[in-house]
């Protein structure tokens, strides 16, 4: 499907940031900036699927190189 280009530490940080941002959506129901926290869906999805479209565009990868 998609090429894996998100490595271990990058993946953990993306998932954590996504969970924190989405959690803020539910923790602050009266905040005027509440809906901006839904941007956390993007790092959460890229961390879970281990692929980042922006990394693909610029040719970057944080995955370890496989030795042959």
C-alpha positions as CSV (number, residue, x, y, z in Angstrom):
1,X,0.0,0.0,0.0
2,X,2.1,2.9,1.3
3,X,5.8,2.9,1.8
4,X,6.8,2.8,5.5
5,X,8.8,6.0,6.3
6,X,8.1,6.7,10.0
7,X,10.6,5.1,12.4
8,X,10.3,4.0,16.1
9,X,10.9,7.2,18.1
10,X,9.1,9.3,15.5
11,X,6.1,7.0,15.6
12,X,5.9,7.1,19.4
13,X,6.1,10.9,19.5
14,X,3.4,11.2,16.8
15,X,1.0,8.9,18.5
16,X,1.6,10.6,21.9
17,X,1.1,14.1,20.4
18,X,-2.1,12.9,18.6
19,X,-3.6,11.4,21.8
20,X,-2.8,14.5,23.9
21,X,-4.3,16.9,21.3
22,X,-7.5,14.8,20.9
23,X,-7.7,14.4,24.7
24,X,-7.6,18.2,25.0
25,X,-10.7,18.3,22.8
26,X,-12.7,16.4,25.4
27,X,-11.0,17.9,28.5
28,X,-11.9,21.6,27.6
29,X,-15.5,21.5,26.2
30,X,-16.0,25.3,26.7
31,X,-12.7,26.5,25.2
32,X,-12.9,28.6,22.0
33,X,-9.9,26.9,20.6
34,X,-11.3,23.4,21.2
35,X,-11.7,22.4,17.5
36,X,-8.1,23.3,16.6
37,X,-7.1,20.3,18.7
38,X,-8.7,17.9,16.2
39,X,-5.5,18.5,14.1
40,X,-4.2,15.7,16.4
41,X,-5.9,13.2,14.1
42,X,-3.1,13.7,11.6
43,X,-0.1,12.8,13.8
44,X,-2.1,9.9,15.3
45,X,-3.0,8.5,11.9
46,X,0.6,8.9,10.5
47,X,2.0,7.2,13.6
48,X,-0.4,4.3,13.5
49,X,0.0,3.7,9.8
50,X,3.8,4.3,9.9
51,X,3.6,6.4,6.8
52,X,3.7,10.2,6.3
53,X,2.7,11.7,3.0
54,X,4.9,14.8,3.6
55,X,7.9,12.6,4.2
56,X,7.2,10.9,0.9
57,X,7.0,14.2,-0.9
58,X,10.3,15.5,0.4
59,X,12.1,12.1,0.3
60,X,12.7,11.7,4.0
61,X,12.5,8.5,6.1
62,X,13.2,8.0,9.8
63,X,13.0,4.2,9.5
64,X,16.3,2.3,10.0
65,X,18.0,1.0,6.9
66,X,17.9,-2.7,6.4
67,X,21.3,-4.3,6.0
68,X,21.5,-6.9,3.2
